Amino acid sequence: MDKNKLNGQFEVLSPGAEIDPISLRGISPRLPNLDGKRIGLYCNPKRAARPMLGAVERKLKERFPTLEFTYYAASDKLSWLEVEAEKRVIFQEWVKGVDGVITAVGD
């Protein structure tokens, strides 16, 4: 390595990226009750996600017999692709048809 080229200086790079700022929205308010509601169960592609949501569905159905459920299973890709890119329109249509969403990450 040529010592004259280094000259005792180095470049520092930041691991952060410049991005467009997104306004914070906070969490959605809780549903006042679950009777007669339609709940979306969103499962990521990990192995245990669907069985966990199945258990949640059974427990909620015991307490609220009029609940309806619909599943959205993320593809085998990263879950954010569903909501941000490739399947955004499909995901948004699914969300419009539910009163609330429960999600599970199957780790």
N, C-alpha and C positions, 0 to 999 in steps of 0.2 A: 504494500500500500504506500502510495506517495504521500509523505508527511506534509509536503508543501501544499497539496490540494486540500487537506483537512483544515489546516490553519487554525486549529483549536475551536472550530465552530461546528455546530450540528443543527439539524432542523427538527423541530418538535411538531408532531402531528397530533391532532385531537381525535379521539375515537368517536366523538359525537358527530352527528350529521346535521346539516342545515335542512330544516323541514318547514313546511307551511304550518303555522300554528292552528290548532284545533281548539275551539272554545270548550271549556269544561261544562258538562251538563249535569253532573250529579247523578245519583241513582233514581230510578223511577219510584214513585210512591207504592207502598204495598196495596194489594187489592183489599177492599174492605171486608169481603168474604169470598169464599170459593164456590158457593152453591151455584150450580148451573154454568160455571165458567168453562172455557176451553183453554187448556194448558198445553203449551208447546214444550216438548222434551227434546232438547238439543244435545246430541251426543257427538263427541269428537271421535276420531278413528281409533282411539286406543281400545284395547281388548275389554276392559272392565266397565267402560262407560255405559253401554247398553244394559248390562245386567244391573248396574247401580240404579239407572233410571227406571228399570222395570220394578225394582223394589220400592222406589219412591212412588211410582204410579199405584202399586198395590196398597201401600199404606195410606196414601191420600184418598183413594177410592173407598177404603173402609170408613174413613171419617166424613167424606163428602161424596155420597153415592151418585149425585147428579153431575159430577165432574166429567168432562170429556178430555181426551188426550190425543195429541198428534205428535209424531216424531219427525225430527229432521236429523238425518245422519250425515255428518260431514264426510267428504270423500277421504281417500287415503292420503291426501295431501295435508298441508298445514291448515288448521281450521280457519285462519284469517283469510285464506283465499276464498272461502265461502262468502264471507261478509264484505270483503273489500274488492274483490276482483272478478274472477271467472264466473261465479254463480250468484253474483250480487242480486240480480233481479229476481231469481228464483227464491233466494233467501228472504228478500224483502216481502215478496208475496206471501210466503209462509208466515212471517211475523205479523202481517196485517190480519191474518185469520185467527190469531190467538189473543187471549186476554192477558196472559203472562207466560214467561218462559223460565224453565228450570234447566240448567246445564250441568253436565258432568264431564270431568276429565278422568279418564280411566287409568291413572297411574297407581 
